[in-house]
């Protein structure tokens, strides 16, 4: 029961971070990485008894790929627009 409450609290904090910092692309990437680190931590806590080391390695590789794609998108956005601000993309939410 305690683990479910902790999981819910962390997801709510991550969503709060995403919605508070939507104007900055770097903060969006940092909040996504924080979410991935939380999932890795949860797999380590739960997966010790279940011996699912392959899932930890799979998520770690996917996190590295996500980071590389996010950083390359941010670099191309800075090269094209001159800023990493999300306001210049004309996103209608």
PyMOL Python script that loads the backbone (N, CA, C, O; Angstrom):
from pymol import cmd

cmd.read_pdbstr("""\
ATOM      1  N   UNK A   1       0.820  -1.191   0.000  1.00  0.00           N
ATOM      2  CA  UNK A   1       0.000   0.000   0.000  1.00  0.00           C
ATOM      3  C   UNK A   1       0.864   1.256   0.000  1.00  0.00           C
ATOM      4  O   UNK A   1       0.560   2.229  -0.690  1.00  0.00           O
ATOM      5  N   UNK A   2       1.945   1.227   0.779  1.00  0.00           N
ATOM      6  CA  UNK A   2       2.828   2.382   0.860  1.00  0.00           C
ATOM      7  C   UNK A   2       3.479   2.659  -0.486  1.00  0.00           C
ATOM      8  O   UNK A   2       3.660   3.817  -0.861  1.00  0.00           O
ATOM      9  N   UNK A   3       3.829   1.618  -1.209  1.00  0.00           N
ATOM     10  CA  UNK A   3       4.475   1.773  -2.510  1.00  0.00           C
ATOM     11  C   UNK A   3       3.533   2.409  -3.523  1.00  0.00           C
ATOM     12  O   UNK A   3       3.978   3.204  -4.350  1.00  0.00           O
ATOM     13  N   UNK A   4       2.251   2.083  -3.480  1.00  0.00           N
ATOM     14  CA  UNK A   4       1.280   2.685  -4.387  1.00  0.00           C
ATOM     15  C   UNK A   4       1.103   4.172  -4.113  1.00  0.00           C
ATOM     16  O   UNK A   4       0.990   4.963  -5.049  1.00  0.00           O
ATOM     17  N   UNK A   5       1.079   4.560  -2.843  1.00  0.00           N
ATOM     18  CA  UNK A   5       0.959   5.975  -2.508  1.00  0.00           C
ATOM     19  C   UNK A   5       2.191   6.749  -2.949  1.00  0.00           C
ATOM     20  O   UNK A   5       2.080   7.871  -3.444  1.00  0.00           O
ATOM     21  N   UNK A   6       3.345   6.163  -2.774  1.00  0.00           N
ATOM     22  CA  UNK A   6       4.589   6.797  -3.199  1.00  0.00           C
ATOM     23  C   UNK A   6       4.609   6.966  -4.711  1.00  0.00           C
ATOM     24  O   UNK A   6       5.038   8.000  -5.222  1.00  0.00           O
ATOM     25  N   UNK A   7       4.145   5.955  -5.416  1.00  0.00           N
ATOM     26  CA  UNK A   7       4.085   6.009  -6.873  1.00  0.00           C
ATOM     27  C   UNK A   7       3.142   7.116  -7.340  1.00  0.00           C
ATOM     28  O   UNK A   7       3.485   7.875  -8.247  1.00  0.00           O
ATOM     29  N   UNK A   8       1.988   7.214  -6.746  1.00  0.00           N
ATOM     30  CA  UNK A   8       1.014   8.239  -7.115  1.00  0.00           C
ATOM     31  C   UNK A   8       1.542   9.640  -6.829  1.00  0.00           C
ATOM     32  O   UNK A   8       1.355  10.550  -7.636  1.00  0.00           O
ATOM     33  N   UNK A   9       2.192   9.816  -5.701  1.00  0.00           N
ATOM     34  CA  UNK A   9       2.758  11.114  -5.354  1.00  0.00           C
ATOM     35  C   UNK A   9       3.838  11.530  -6.346  1.00  0.00           C
ATOM     36  O   UNK A   9       3.883  12.689  -6.757  1.00  0.00           O
ATOM     37  N   UNK A  10       4.694  10.614  -6.731  1.00  0.00           N
ATOM     38  CA  UNK A  10       5.764  10.946  -7.670  1.00  0.00           C
ATOM     39  C   UNK A  10       5.214  11.262  -9.055  1.00  0.00           C
ATOM     40  O   UNK A  10       5.721  12.164  -9.722  1.00  0.00           O
ATOM     41  N   UNK A  11       4.206  10.551  -9.497  1.00  0.00           N
ATOM     42  CA  UNK A  11       3.597  10.843 -10.798  1.00  0.00           C
ATOM     43  C   UNK A  11       2.948  12.220 -10.786  1.00  0.00           C
ATOM     44  O   UNK A  11       3.062  12.964 -11.761  1.00  0.00           O
ATOM     45  N   UNK A  12       2.275  12.565  -9.706  1.00  0.00           N
ATOM     46  CA  UNK A  12       1.670  13.891  -9.607  1.00  0.00           C
ATOM     47  C   UNK A  12       2.720  14.994  -9.587  1.00  0.00           C
ATOM     48  O   UNK A  12       2.519  16.046 -10.194  1.00  0.00           O
ATOM     49  N   UNK A  13       3.830  14.771  -8.904  1.00  0.00           N
ATOM     50  CA  UNK A  13       4.908  15.757  -8.901  1.00  0.00           C
ATOM     51  C   UNK A  13       5.524  15.926 -10.286  1.00  0.00           C
ATOM     52  O   UNK A  13       5.859  17.042 -10.684  1.00  0.00           O
ATOM     53  N   UNK A  14       5.673  14.848 -11.008  1.00  0.00           N
ATOM     54  CA  UNK A  14       6.232  14.917 -12.360  1.00  0.00           C
ATOM     55  C   UNK A  14       5.289  15.670 -13.286  1.00  0.00           C
ATOM     56  O   UNK A  14       5.732  16.503 -14.077  1.00  0.00           O
ATOM     57  N   UNK A  15       3.998  15.389 -13.197  1.00  0.00           N
ATOM     58  CA  UNK A  15       3.033  16.115 -14.023  1.00  0.00           C
ATOM     59  C   UNK A  15       2.999  17.595 -13.673  1.00  0.00           C
ATOM     60  O   UNK A  15       2.851  18.441 -14.554  1.00  0.00           O
ATOM     61  N   UNK A  16       3.135  17.907 -12.395  1.00  0.00           N
ATOM     62  CA  UNK A  16       3.192  19.305 -11.984  1.00  0.00           C
ATOM     63  C   UNK A  16       4.418  19.994 -12.570  1.00  0.00           C
ATOM     64  O   UNK A  16       4.333  21.135 -13.024  1.00  0.00           O
ATOM     65  N   UNK A  17       5.554  19.310 -12.562  1.00  0.00           N
ATOM     66  CA  UNK A  17       6.767  19.884 -13.147  1.00  0.00           C
ATOM     67  C   UNK A  17       6.606  20.107 -14.640  1.00  0.00           C
ATOM     68  O   UNK A  17       7.046  21.129 -15.166  1.00  0.00           O
ATOM     69  N   UNK A  18       5.983  19.166 -15.323  1.00  0.00           N
ATOM     70  CA  UNK A  18       5.806  19.297 -16.772  1.00  0.00           C
ATOM     71  C   UNK A  18       4.917  20.485 -17.094  1.00  0.00           C
ATOM     72  O   UNK A  18       5.236  21.266 -17.990  1.00  0.00           O
ATOM     73  N   UNK A  19       3.807  20.638 -16.382  1.00  0.00           N
ATOM     74  CA  UNK A  19       2.886  21.724 -16.695  1.00  0.00           C
ATOM     75  C   UNK A  19       3.374  23.086 -16.218  1.00  0.00           C
ATOM     76  O   UNK A  19       2.997  24.111 -16.787  1.00  0.00           O
ATOM     77  N   UNK A  20       4.200  23.111 -15.190  1.00  0.00           N
ATOM     78  CA  UNK A  20       4.719  24.393 -14.725  1.00  0.00           C
ATOM     79  C   UNK A  20       5.802  24.936 -15.647  1.00  0.00           C
ATOM     80  O   UNK A  20       5.918  26.149 -15.824  1.00  0.00           O
ATOM     81  N   UNK A  21       6.587  24.056 -16.227  1.00  0.00           N
ATOM     82  CA  UNK A  21       7.732  24.489 -17.016  1.00  0.00           C
ATOM     83  C   UNK A  21       7.563  24.189 -18.498  1.00  0.00           C
ATOM     84  O   UNK A  21       8.531  23.838 -19.172  1.00  0.00           O
ATOM     85  N   UNK A  22       6.339  24.322 -19.013  1.00  0.00           N
ATOM     86  CA  UNK A  22       6.114  24.032 -20.428  1.00  0.00           C
ATOM     87  C   UNK A  22       6.705  25.088 -21.351  1.00  0.00           C
ATOM     88  O   UNK A  22       6.814  24.846 -22.553  1.00  0.00           O
ATOM     89  N   UNK A  23       7.088  26.238 -20.836  1.00  0.00           N
ATOM     90  CA  UNK A  23       7.623  27.267 -21.708  1.00  0.00           C
ATOM     91  C   UNK A  23       9.096  27.046 -22.013  1.00  0.00           C
ATOM     92  O   UNK A  23       9.648  27.730 -22.875  1.00  0.00           O
ATOM     93  N   UNK A  24       9.742  26.118 -21.337  1.00  0.00           N
ATOM     94  CA  UNK A  24      11.155  25.878 -21.520  1.00  0.00           C
ATOM     95  C   UNK A  24      11.375  24.416 -21.900  1.00  0.00           C
ATOM     96  O   UNK A  24      11.002  23.512 -21.152  1.00  0.00           O
ATOM     97  N   UNK A  25      11.980  24.186 -23.061  1.00  0.00           N
ATOM     98  CA  UNK A  25      12.151  22.833 -23.581  1.00  0.00           C
ATOM     99  C   UNK A  25      13.111  22.017 -22.722  1.00  0.00           C
ATOM    100  O   UNK A  25      12.917  20.814 -22.547  1.00  0.00           O
ATOM    101  N   UNK A  26      14.136  22.659 -22.189  1.00  0.00           N
ATOM    102  CA  UNK A  26      15.105  21.949 -21.365  1.00  0.00           C
ATOM    103  C   UNK A  26      14.465  21.441 -20.075  1.00  0.00           C
ATOM    104  O   UNK A  26      14.775  20.335 -19.631  1.00  0.00           O
ATOM    105  N   UNK A  27      13.595  22.216 -19.478  1.00  0.00           N
ATOM    106  CA  UNK A  27      12.917  21.766 -18.259  1.00  0.00           C
ATOM    107  C   UNK A  27      11.958  20.608 -18.548  1.00  0.00           C
ATOM    108  O   UNK A  27      11.763  19.735 -17.704  1.00  0.00           O
ATOM    109  N   UNK A  28      11.368  20.606 -19.731  1.00  0.00           N
ATOM    110  CA  UNK A  28      10.527  19.481 -20.130  1.00  0.00           C
ATOM    111  C   UNK A  28      11.362  18.209 -20.244  1.00  0.00           C
ATOM    112  O   UNK A  28      10.938  17.142 -19.801  1.00  0.00           O
ATOM    113  N   UNK A  29      12.547  18.324 -20.838  1.00  0.00           N
ATOM    114  CA  UNK A  29      13.430  17.164 -20.950  1.00  0.00           C
ATOM    115  C   UNK A  29      13.905  16.682 -19.583  1.00  0.00           C
ATOM    116  O   UNK A  29      14.001  15.478 -19.345  1.00  0.00           O
ATOM    117  N   UNK A  30      14.201  17.613 -18.692  1.00  0.00           N
ATOM    118  CA  UNK A  30      14.647  17.233 -17.353  1.00  0.00           C
ATOM    119  C   UNK A  30      13.528  16.520 -16.597  1.00  0.00           C
ATOM    120  O   UNK A  30      13.793  15.556 -15.878  1.00  0.00           O
ATOM    121  N   UNK A  31      12.304  16.967 -16.742  1.00  0.00           N
ATOM    122  CA  UNK A  31      11.201  16.295 -16.053  1.00  0.00           C
ATOM    123  C   UNK A  31      10.947  14.904 -16.630  1.00  0.00           C
ATOM    124  O   UNK A  31      10.575  13.990 -15.893  1.00  0.00           O
ATOM    125  N   UNK A  32      11.141  14.734 -17.929  1.00  0.00           N
ATOM    126  CA  UNK A  32      11.013  13.394 -18.513  1.00  0.00           C
ATOM    127  C   UNK A  32      12.114  12.466 -18.008  1.00  0.00           C
ATOM    128  O   UNK A  32      11.866  11.287 -17.757  1.00  0.00           O
ATOM    129  N   UNK A  33      13.319  12.988 -17.858  1.00  0.00           N
ATOM    130  CA  UNK A  33      14.407  12.180 -17.319  1.00  0.00           C
ATOM    131  C   UNK A  33      14.166  11.846 -15.849  1.00  0.00           C
ATOM    132  O   UNK A  33      14.512  10.755 -15.396  1.00  0.00           O
ATOM    133  N   UNK A  34      13.579  12.772 -15.109  1.00  0.00           N
ATOM    134  CA  UNK A  34      13.230  12.499 -13.718  1.00  0.00           C
ATOM    135  C   UNK A  34      12.205  11.373 -13.637  1.00  0.00           C
ATOM    136  O   UNK A  34      12.283  10.523 -12.750  1.00  0.00           O
ATOM    137  N   UNK A  35      11.250  11.364 -14.555  1.00  0.00           N
ATOM    138  CA  UNK A  35      10.257  10.303 -14.596  1.00  0.00           C
ATOM    139  C   UNK A  35      10.916   8.956 -14.900  1.00  0.00           C
ATOM    140  O   UNK A  35      10.563   7.942 -14.299  1.00  0.00           O
ATOM    141  N   UNK A  36      11.852   8.946 -15.813  1.00  0.00           N
ATOM    142  CA  UNK A  36      12.547   7.705 -16.136  1.00  0.00           C
ATOM    143  C   UNK A  36      13.357   7.208 -14.942  1.00  0.00           C
ATOM    144  O   UNK A  36      13.360   6.012 -14.652  1.00  0.00           O
ATOM    145  N   UNK A  37      14.036   8.105 -14.257  1.00  0.00           N
ATOM    146  CA  UNK A  37      14.806   7.696 -13.079  1.00  0.00           C
ATOM    147  C   UNK A  37      13.897   7.146 -11.983  1.00  0.00           C
ATOM    148  O   UNK A  37      14.271   6.223 -11.260  1.00  0.00           O
ATOM    149  N   UNK A  38      12.708   7.718 -11.868  1.00  0.00           N
ATOM    150  CA  UNK A  38      11.753   7.202 -10.897  1.00  0.00           C
ATOM    151  C   UNK A  38      11.321   5.782 -11.260  1.00  0.00           C
ATOM    152  O   UNK A  38      11.232   4.917 -10.389  1.00  0.00           O
ATOM    153  N   UNK A  39      11.054   5.541 -12.540  1.00  0.00           N
ATOM    154  CA  UNK A  39      10.664   4.192 -12.958  1.00  0.00           C
ATOM    155  C   UNK A  39      11.793   3.195 -12.752  1.00  0.00           C
ATOM    156  O   UNK A  39      11.548   2.051 -12.369  1.00  0.00           O
ATOM    157  N   UNK A  40      13.021   3.614 -13.001  1.00  0.00           N
ATOM    158  CA  UNK A  40      14.157   2.726 -12.751  1.00  0.00           C
ATOM    159  C   UNK A  40      14.285   2.406 -11.264  1.00  0.00           C
ATOM    160  O   UNK A  40      14.571   1.269 -10.887  1.00  0.00           O
ATOM    161  N   UNK A  41      14.072   3.406 -10.436  1.00  0.00           N
ATOM    162  CA  UNK A  41      14.114   3.184  -8.991  1.00  0.00           C
ATOM    163  C   UNK A  41      13.016   2.223  -8.550  1.00  0.00           C
ATOM    164  O   UNK A  41      13.251   1.353  -7.711  1.00  0.00           O
ATOM    165  N   UNK A  42      11.825   2.374  -9.110  1.00  0.00           N
ATOM    166  CA  UNK A  42      10.723   1.482  -8.752  1.00  0.00           C
ATOM    167  C   UNK A  42      11.007   0.050  -9.196  1.00  0.00           C
ATOM    168  O   UNK A  42      10.669  -0.897  -8.486  1.00  0.00           O
ATOM    169  N   UNK A  43      11.623  -0.114 -10.361  1.00  0.00           N
ATOM    170  CA  UNK A  43      11.960  -1.463 -10.820  1.00  0.00           C
ATOM    171  C   UNK A  43      13.014  -2.082  -9.916  1.00  0.00           C
ATOM    172  O   UNK A  43      12.973  -3.282  -9.644  1.00  0.00           O
ATOM    173  N   UNK A  44      13.956  -1.272  -9.450  1.00  0.00           N
ATOM    174  CA  UNK A  44      14.943  -1.804  -8.517  1.00  0.00           C
ATOM    175  C   UNK A  44      14.305  -2.222  -7.199  1.00  0.00           C
ATOM    176  O   UNK A  44      14.685  -3.240  -6.621  1.00  0.00           O
ATOM    177  N   UNK A  45      13.339  -1.446  -6.719  1.00  0.00           N
ATOM    178  CA  UNK A  45      12.688  -1.803  -5.458  1.00  0.00           C
ATOM    179  C   UNK A  45      11.833  -3.055  -5.584  1.00  0.00           C
ATOM    180  O   UNK A  45      11.883  -3.940  -4.729  1.00  0.00           O
ATOM    181  N   UNK A  46      11.057  -3.123  -6.643  1.00  0.00           N
ATOM    182  CA  UNK A  46      10.133  -4.241  -6.812  1.00  0.00           C
ATOM    183  C   UNK A  46      10.824  -5.444  -7.444  1.00  0.00           C
ATOM    184  O   UNK A  46      10.530  -6.589  -7.101  1.00  0.00           O
ATOM    185  N   UNK A  47      11.736  -5.181  -8.361  1.00  0.00           N
ATOM    186  CA  UNK A  47      12.330  -6.252  -9.144  1.00  0.00           C
ATOM    187  C   UNK A  47      13.413  -7.044  -8.464  1.00  0.00           C
ATOM    188  O   UNK A  47      13.888  -8.027  -9.032  1.00  0.00           O
ATOM    189  N   UNK A  48      13.828  -6.662  -7.270  1.00  0.00           N
ATOM    190  CA  UNK A  48      14.862  -7.420  -6.575  1.00  0.00           C
ATOM    191  C   UNK A  48      14.353  -8.819  -6.250  1.00  0.00           C
ATOM    192  O   UNK A  48      15.101  -9.793  -6.344  1.00  0.00           O
ATOM    193  N   UNK A  49      13.114  -8.918  -5.877  1.00  0.00           N
ATOM    194  CA  UNK A  49      12.539 -10.221  -5.551  1.00  0.00           C
ATOM    195  C   UNK A  49      12.159 -11.018  -6.793  1.00  0.00           C
ATOM    196  O   UNK A  49      12.096 -12.246  -6.746  1.00  0.00           O
ATOM    197  N   UNK A  50      11.908 -10.331  -7.896  1.00  0.00           N
ATOM    198  CA  UNK A  50      11.412 -11.007  -9.095  1.00  0.00           C
ATOM    199  C   UNK A  50      12.506 -11.338 -10.103  1.00  0.00           C
ATOM    200  O   UNK A  50      12.239 -12.018 -11.093  1.00  0.00           O
ATOM    201  N   UNK A  51      13.725 -10.874  -9.874  1.00  0.00           N
ATOM    202  CA  UNK A  51      14.861 -11.115 -10.760  1.00  0.00           C
ATOM    203  C   UNK A  51      14.586 -10.638 -12.184  1.00  0.00           C
ATOM    204  O   UNK A  51      14.716 -11.407 -13.137  1.00  0.00           O
ATOM    205  N   UNK A  52      14.213  -9.394 -12.322  1.00  0.00           N
ATOM    206  CA  UNK A  52      13.974  -8.838 -13.658  1.00  0.00           C
ATOM    207  C   UNK A  52      15.047  -7.805 -13.987  1.00  0.00           C
ATOM    208  O   UNK A  52      14.758  -6.629 -14.207  1.00  0.00           O
ATOM    209  N   UNK A  53      16.277  -8.272 -14.015  1.00  0.00           N
ATOM    210  CA  UNK A  53      17.388  -7.387 -14.357  1.00  0.00           C
ATOM    211  C   UNK A  53      17.315  -6.937 -15.808  1.00  0.00           C
ATOM    212  O   UNK A  53      17.766  -5.839 -16.135  1.00  0.00           O
ATOM    213  N   UNK A  54      16.766  -7.752 -16.670  1.00  0.00           N
ATOM    214  CA  UNK A  54      16.680  -7.399 -18.082  1.00  0.00           C
ATOM    215  C   UNK A  54      15.779  -6.190 -18.293  1.00  0.00           C
ATOM    216  O   UNK A  54      16.026  -5.385 -19.191  1.00  0.00           O
ATOM    217  N   UNK A  55      14.733  -6.051 -17.474  1.00  0.00           N
ATOM    218  CA  UNK A  55      13.832  -4.907 -17.599  1.00  0.00           C
ATOM    219  C   UNK A  55      14.533  -3.616 -17.184  1.00  0.00           C
ATOM    220  O   UNK A  55      14.319  -2.571 -17.798  1.00  0.00           O
ATOM    221  N   UNK A  56      15.363  -3.679 -16.153  1.00  0.00           N
ATOM    222  CA  UNK A  56      16.137  -2.519 -15.734  1.00  0.00           C
ATOM    223  C   UNK A  56      17.087  -2.092 -16.849  1.00  0.00           C
ATOM    224  O   UNK A  56      17.195  -0.904 -17.151  1.00  0.00           O
ATOM    225  N   UNK A  57      17.765  -3.041 -17.451  1.00  0.00           N
ATOM    226  CA  UNK A  57      18.693  -2.731 -18.536  1.00  0.00           C
ATOM    227  C   UNK A  57      17.957  -2.185 -19.752  1.00  0.00           C
ATOM    228  O   UNK A  57      18.441  -1.258 -20.402  1.00  0.00           O
ATOM    229  N   UNK A  58      16.802  -2.745 -20.066  1.00  0.00           N
ATOM    230  CA  UNK A  58      15.997  -2.266 -21.191  1.00  0.00           C
ATOM    231  C   UNK A  58      15.555  -0.821 -20.978  1.00  0.00           C
ATOM    232  O   UNK A  58      15.668  -0.001 -21.889  1.00  0.00           O
ATOM    233  N   UNK A  59      15.059  -0.503 -19.800  1.00  0.00           N
ATOM    234  CA  UNK A  59      14.632   0.864 -19.514  1.00  0.00           C
ATOM    235  C   UNK A  59      15.810   1.832 -19.486  1.00  0.00           C
ATOM    236  O   UNK A  59      15.664   2.990 -19.879  1.00  0.00           O
ATOM    237  N   UNK A  60      16.956   1.383 -19.035  1.00  0.00           N
ATOM    238  CA  UNK A  60      18.138   2.232 -19.023  1.00  0.00           C
ATOM    239  C   UNK A  60      18.580   2.568 -20.438  1.00  0.00           C
ATOM    240  O   UNK A  60      18.945   3.711 -20.715  1.00  0.00           O
ATOM    241  N   UNK A  61      18.554   1.593 -21.336  1.00  0.00           N
ATOM    242  CA  UNK A  61      18.905   1.842 -22.739  1.00  0.00           C
ATOM    243  C   UNK A  61      17.892   2.767 -23.395  1.00  0.00           C
ATOM    244  O   UNK A  61      18.273   3.667 -24.144  1.00  0.00           O
ATOM    245  N   UNK A  62      16.614   2.561 -23.126  1.00  0.00           N
ATOM    246  CA  UNK A  62      15.592   3.448 -23.685  1.00  0.00           C
ATOM    247  C   UNK A  62      15.727   4.869 -23.147  1.00  0.00           C
ATOM    248  O   UNK A  62      15.470   5.832 -23.870  1.00  0.00           O
ATOM    249  N   UNK A  63      16.123   5.003 -21.906  1.00  0.00           N
ATOM    250  CA  UNK A  63      16.340   6.329 -21.330  1.00  0.00           C
ATOM    251  C   UNK A  63      17.501   7.055 -21.978  1.00  0.00           C
ATOM    252  O   UNK A  63      17.436   8.264 -22.199  1.00  0.00           O
ATOM    253  N   UNK A  64      18.555   6.332 -22.280  1.00  0.00           N
ATOM    254  CA  UNK A  64      19.693   6.948 -22.967  1.00  0.00           C
ATOM    255  C   UNK A  64      19.288   7.382 -24.368  1.00  0.00           C
ATOM    256  O   UNK A  64      19.655   8.471 -24.809  1.00  0.00           O
ATOM    257  N   UNK A  65      18.540   6.546 -25.066  1.00  0.00           N
ATOM    258  CA  UNK A  65      18.069   6.920 -26.408  1.00  0.00           C
ATOM    259  C   UNK A  65      17.143   8.130 -26.342  1.00  0.00           C
ATOM    260  O   UNK A  65      17.222   9.014 -27.196  1.00  0.00           O
ATOM    261  N   UNK A  66      16.277   8.180 -25.353  1.00  0.00           N
ATOM    262  CA  UNK A  66      15.381   9.322 -25.177  1.00  0.00           C
ATOM    263  C   UNK A  66      16.171  10.600 -24.909  1.00  0.00           C
ATOM    264  O   UNK A  66      15.839  11.665 -25.430  1.00  0.00           O
ATOM    265  N   UNK A  67      17.201  10.488 -24.107  1.00  0.00           N
ATOM    266  CA  UNK A  67      18.030  11.662 -23.805  1.00  0.00           C
ATOM    267  C   UNK A  67      18.748  12.175 -25.038  1.00  0.00           C
ATOM    268  O   UNK A  67      18.803  13.383 -25.272  1.00  0.00           O
ATOM    269  N   UNK A  68      19.292  11.273 -25.819  1.00  0.00           N
ATOM    270  CA  UNK A  68      20.022  11.670 -27.025  1.00  0.00           C
ATOM    271  C   UNK A  68      19.086  12.329 -28.031  1.00  0.00           C
ATOM    272  O   UNK A  68      19.440  13.343 -28.632  1.00  0.00           O
ATOM    273  N   UNK A  69      17.912  11.771 -28.219  1.00  0.00           N
ATOM    274  CA  UNK A  69      16.948  12.360 -29.154  1.00  0.00           C
ATOM    275  C   UNK A  69      16.473  13.723 -28.654  1.00  0.00           C
ATOM    276  O   UNK A  69      16.342  14.658 -29.443  1.00  0.00           O
ATOM    277  N   UNK A  70      16.217  13.842 -27.363  1.00  0.00           N
ATOM    278  CA  UNK A  70      15.775  15.121 -26.811  1.00  0.00           C
ATOM    279  C   UNK A  70      16.829  16.202 -26.927  1.00  0.00           C
ATOM    280  O   UNK A  70      16.514  17.336 -27.287  1.00  0.00           O
ATOM    281  N   UNK A  71      18.078  15.870 -26.628  1.00  0.00           N
ATOM    282  CA  UNK A  71      19.152  16.859 -26.735  1.00  0.00           C
ATOM    283  C   UNK A  71      19.382  17.252 -28.182  1.00  0.00           C
ATOM    284  O   UNK A  71      19.627  18.424 -28.470  1.00  0.00           O
ATOM    285  N   UNK A  72      19.305  16.288 -29.105  1.00  0.00           N
ATOM    286  CA  UNK A  72      19.497  16.641 -30.521  1.00  0.00           C
ATOM    287  C   UNK A  72      18.352  17.513 -31.032  1.00  0.00           C
ATOM    288  O   UNK A  72      18.580  18.412 -31.842  1.00  0.00           O
ATOM    289  N   UNK A  73      17.121  17.263 -30.573  1.00  0.00           N
ATOM    290  CA  UNK A  73      16.002  18.136 -30.941  1.00  0.00           C
ATOM    291  C   UNK A  73      16.173  19.536 -30.373  1.00  0.00           C
ATOM    292  O   UNK A  73      15.861  20.524 -31.037  1.00  0.00           O
ATOM    293  N   UNK A  74      16.670  19.620 -29.141  1.00  0.00           N
ATOM    294  CA  UNK A  74      16.877  20.935 -28.553  1.00  0.00           C
ATOM    295  C   UNK A  74      17.986  21.696 -29.278  1.00  0.00           C
ATOM    296  O   UNK A  74      17.867  22.904 -29.480  1.00  0.00           O
ATOM    297  N   UNK A  75      19.051  21.018 -29.668  1.00  0.00           N
ATOM    298  CA  UNK A  75      20.138  21.677 -30.400  1.00  0.00           C
ATOM    299  C   UNK A  75      19.659  22.154 -31.759  1.00  0.00           C
ATOM    300  O   UNK A  75      19.997  23.260 -32.181  1.00  0.00           O
ATOM    301  N   UNK A  76      18.872  21.332 -32.455  1.00  0.00           N
ATOM    302  CA  UNK A  76      18.356  21.771 -33.753  1.00  0.00           C
ATOM    303  C   UNK A  76      17.355  22.913 -33.596  1.00  0.00           C
ATOM    304  O   UNK A  76      17.277  23.786 -34.460  1.00  0.00           O
ATOM    305  N   UNK A  77      16.592  22.918 -32.511  1.00  0.00           N
ATOM    306  CA  UNK A  77      15.658  24.015 -32.268  1.00  0.00           C
ATOM    307  C   UNK A  77      16.401  25.312 -31.971  1.00  0.00           C
ATOM    308  O   UNK A  77      15.983  26.380 -32.420  1.00  0.00           O
ATOM    309  N   UNK A  78      17.493  25.233 -31.225  1.00  0.00           N
ATOM    310  CA  UNK A  78      18.294  26.427 -30.953  1.00  0.00           C
ATOM    311  C   UNK A  78      18.948  26.920 -32.233  1.00  0.00           C
ATOM    312  O   UNK A  78      19.042  28.127 -32.454  1.00  0.00           O
ATOM    313  N   UNK A  79      19.403  26.003 -33.079  1.00  0.00           N
ATOM    314  CA  UNK A  79      20.007  26.414 -34.349  1.00  0.00           C
ATOM    315  C   UNK A  79      18.987  27.058 -35.281  1.00  0.00           C
ATOM    316  O   UNK A  79      19.314  28.025 -35.969  1.00  0.00           O
ATOM    317  N   UNK A  80      17.770  26.548 -35.319  1.00  0.00           N
ATOM    318  CA  UNK A  80      16.759  27.079 -36.235  1.00  0.00           C
ATOM    319  C   UNK A  80      16.096  28.348 -35.721  1.00  0.00           C
ATOM    320  O   UNK A  80      15.900  29.296 -36.482  1.00  0.00           O
ATOM    321  N   UNK A  81      15.749  28.376 -34.437  1.00  0.00           N
ATOM    322  CA  UNK A  81      14.968  29.484 -33.895  1.00  0.00           C
ATOM    323  C   UNK A  81      15.780  30.443 -33.034  1.00  0.00           C
ATOM    324  O   UNK A  81      15.344  31.568 -32.790  1.00  0.00           O
ATOM    325  N   UNK A  82      16.939  30.025 -32.575  1.00  0.00           N
ATOM    326  CA  UNK A  82      17.771  30.884 -31.750  1.00  0.00           C
ATOM    327  C   UNK A  82      17.417  30.861 -30.279  1.00  0.00           C
ATOM    328  O   UNK A  82      18.002  31.611 -29.497  1.00  0.00           O
ATOM    329  N   UNK A  83      16.477  30.024 -29.881  1.00  0.00           N
ATOM    330  CA  UNK A  83      16.068  29.954 -28.482  1.00  0.00           C
ATOM    331  C   UNK A  83      15.470  28.578 -28.222  1.00  0.00           C
ATOM    332  O   UNK A  83      15.063  27.876 -29.147  1.00  0.00           O
ATOM    333  N   UNK A  84      15.424  28.205 -26.945  1.00  0.00           N
ATOM    334  CA  UNK A  84      14.795  26.940 -26.578  1.00  0.00           C
ATOM    335  C   UNK A  84      13.410  27.147 -25.987  1.00  0.00           C
ATOM    336  O   UNK A  84      12.824  26.223 -25.423  1.00  0.00           O
ATOM    337  N   UNK A  85      12.895  28.345 -26.117  1.00  0.00           N
ATOM    338  CA  UNK A  85      11.583  28.662 -25.565  1.00  0.00           C
ATOM    339  C   UNK A  85      10.491  27.992 -26.392  1.00  0.00           C
ATOM    340  O   UNK A  85      10.566  27.949 -27.620  1.00  0.00           O
ATOM    341  N   UNK A  86       9.484  27.475 -25.710  1.00  0.00           N
ATOM    342  CA  UNK A  86       8.388  26.798 -26.392  1.00  0.00           C
ATOM    343  C   UNK A  86       7.384  27.789 -26.970  1.00  0.00           C
ATOM    344  O   UNK A  86       6.521  27.399 -27.757  1.00  0.00           O
ATOM    345  N   UNK A  87       7.482  29.069 -26.593  1.00  0.00           N
ATOM    346  CA  UNK A  87       6.536  30.070 -27.083  1.00  0.00           C
ATOM    347  C   UNK A  87       6.731  30.351 -28.571  1.00  0.00           C
ATOM    348  O   UNK A  87       5.802  30.811 -29.234  1.00  0.00           O
ATOM    349  N   UNK A  88       7.921  30.082 -29.105  1.00  0.00           N
ATOM    350  CA  UNK A  88       8.181  30.392 -30.505  1.00  0.00           C
ATOM    351  C   UNK A  88       7.646  29.325 -31.448  1.00  0.00           C
ATOM    352  O   UNK A  88       7.674  29.513 -32.665  1.00  0.00           O
ATOM    353  N   UNK A  89       7.161  28.214 -30.916  1.00  0.00           N
ATOM    354  CA  UNK A  89       6.678  27.124 -31.762  1.00  0.00           C
ATOM    355  C   UNK A  89       5.215  27.271 -32.146  1.00  0.00           C
ATOM    356  O   UNK A  89       4.728  26.493 -32.966  1.00  0.00           O
ATOM    357  N   UNK A  90       4.502  28.227 -31.594  1.00  0.00           N
ATOM    358  CA  UNK A  90       3.082  28.465 -31.856  1.00  0.00           C
ATOM    359  C   UNK A  90       2.235  27.226 -31.565  1.00  0.00           C
ATOM    360  O   UNK A  90       1.424  26.806 -32.390  1.00  0.00           O
ATOM    361  N   UNK A  91       2.434  26.659 -30.396  1.00  0.00           N
ATOM    362  CA  UNK A  91       1.641  25.508 -29.980  1.00  0.00           C
ATOM    363  C   UNK A  91       0.346  25.999 -29.358  1.00  0.00           C
ATOM    364  O   UNK A  91       0.371  26.772 -28.399  1.00  0.00           O
ATOM    365  N   UNK A  92      -0.770  25.563 -29.888  1.00  0.00           N
ATOM    366  CA  UNK A  92      -2.083  25.944 -29.362  1.00  0.00           C
ATOM    367  C   UNK A  92      -2.584  24.834 -28.450  1.00  0.00           C
ATOM    368  O   UNK A  92      -3.019  23.789 -28.932  1.00  0.00           O
ATOM    369  N   UNK A  93      -2.528  25.046 -27.142  1.00  0.00           N
ATOM    370  CA  UNK A  93      -2.969  24.041 -26.184  1.00  0.00           C
ATOM    371  C   UNK A  93      -4.387  24.286 -25.859  1.00  0.00           C
ATOM    372  O   UNK A  93      -4.973  23.553 -25.063  1.00  0.00           O
TER     373      UNK A  93
END
""", "prot")
cmd.dss("prot")
cmd.show_as("cartoon", "prot")
cmd.util.cbc("prot")
cmd.orient("prot")
